Amino acid sequence: MDDYFNWPQPFLPLEVVLMIQATWGEGNILERHRKSTIDMLLTNGPDGCGLDQREAEAIMLRAATEVLHGLFKASVDPNEVGHKAFFLMVWACIYERVGTVAYPWTKETTAAMISHLVLKNTGRSTHSAVYEMFVELSKKHATGLARLGFRQYVDPDYRMPAADRQGLWNLVKNLVPPMNPGLGPFEVVFESQQSAFERCFGEKGHILERLRRMYRHFNIWLERGPSGEDFTKLVVGPHEDPGPQCQNHRRGTAMNLVQVWNQLRLCRDLASDKDMASGLLELHRQFGGCDGMLGMLGDEVVTSETPTPDQKSVERLERLRAFNRVKHEIDNVMEWDDAGEANKQWFHGLLDAFLGPNQDRGAL
């Protein structure tokens, strides 16, 4: 129990503390009896821990904090958590921490959770005002931290204008997955500023700096996303202004950008529990560095054994492998305008293998 006092203090606003203290003894006689049982467990009851009242309340607040953060991390909607069920979860947490007496209200806890879910829209069950307030204040707190953190953001020296990126995209758009609605070429969007901060930027920008080192031949920067929030969209572009280029070199530049863009999209979707830099390395480990999946990560890549990815991940990876093979062939066709008809037919056969037959290719 001593360890319970020595945890790093997690975020718990004073308003939530006061509401917990004001409501944990409320309810009918049975619910008040449960609170008294907890007091005795922690203080000088028959099986008590010998704490004084101040220490007992500190333990109860710590358990409430643990439950609140657990629910919030699991993205549980406030309407899904009933008032009675919340405090029963807190009491269960305390019994688990004490470890000397079995939790006596297992059935009641399960019944309270189910009852709230069944009755929440009938007005006969109230959701937890404590958890609702905690969710609201936690989101504001996280957003505030993100906004403060982004003050250290610095743009790269060169950012390719959207119109120029669109010109490159048009050269290869029939070879690649479509963009999401509302996004421009080579852009990856995140659901909120907080999410973008945690996954793309990090404290003092260390995540973005790692991404830029990984893709050192490209520029990566943040812009305002479709939602109107700053720093919610990740954009990929050339490291410098490419200047005038022949059509083949422009197409090669576009395919290189698509490769990086697709890797970042895969990482956002398949490694959503990690920051983008760590997620890219994890995907590389899972898939064994296959066929250039993350071939531009350089010294950041290390090898390790990892579990077999699920079927959906494998299918997406196979598509990326096919895409990389097509890219390789495009790079080899340096004089496309002068290529013979047989070579063009052979190349379209490769595209059929990737996209399926009879797809509209547009002008190559």
C-alpha positions, 0 to 999 in steps of 0.5 A: 500500500505504501507504493500507492502513495509514491506513484507519479501524480497523474492529471486530476483537476481540483474541480473533479476532486471536489466533486468526487468528495461531494458525491462518493457518500451519496445514494441510498443506505446500501451505497452509503454502507459501501463507503463506510465499509471502504473507510473501515477497510483502510482505517482501523476496522476488523480487517483494516490497514491502519491508516488515518482518515486523511490517508484513507481519503488519499487512497480513495482519490488515487483509486478514483484517479486510476479508474478515470484515467483508465476509462479515458484512455479506453475512450469510453463515452461519458454516457456509458458510465453510470454514477453507481457503476463508477464508484463500484469500480473505484471500490473494486480498485481499492480492494485489489490494491489492498489485496487482503480481502476479496471484493464483496460486490462483484455481482453488484458492479456487473449489474450496475454497469449493465443496468445503466447501459439498458436504462441510460436513455430512459431517464431512470439511470444517471451517468457519472458527472465525475467522469463527464467533468474529467473527460471535458477538462482532460480534453481542454488540458491536452489541447492546451498542452498541444498548443503550447508545444507547437510554439516550437514548430519550425517550417523547413526551408522549402515547402513545395506549393500545393499547385506544384504538388498537384502537378506532380500528383496528376502524373501518377494519380492513376497508379496510386490509392486515391486521396481522402476527400478534402485533402491535397496531394501527399497530405496525411490528416489527423483527427485533432491537434492533440493527436497530431502533437502526440503522434507527429510532433512531441515534446520540443518537436522530437518526433517530427525531427526523427521523421525528417531524419528518416526521410532526409531526402524529403521535406515534411511539415505541418499545416492547417487541416480540413477541420480548420485546426493548425498543425493537424495535417502532415505534408510531404514534398521535395527537399528543394525546388526541383526547378525545370525537369523533363517529364520522366524526372518529374514522374520519378519525383512524383513516385518517390513522394507517393512512396513516402506519403503511402508509408506515412498513411500506413503508419497512421492507420496500422500503428495508431498506438505509437508516435509516427517515428516509432510506428514506422520502425515497428512496421519495418520490424513486422514486415522484415524490411520487405521490398523497400517498405521503409527503405529510406529510413537509413540508420534508424532501422533495426531488426527484431522478431515480431508477431505475424501481422493480421490478414488486413495488414498483409493485404495492404502490404502486398499492395504496397509491394506491387506498387513498389515494383511498378515504381521500379519499372517506371524508374527504369523507363527513362525514355518513355516517349521514345519507347517502342510499342512492345515496351509500352504494352509490356509496361501496361501489363505490369500495371494490370497486375497492380491495378487490375485489367481495364482500368483507366490509366490516363495519359502516361 
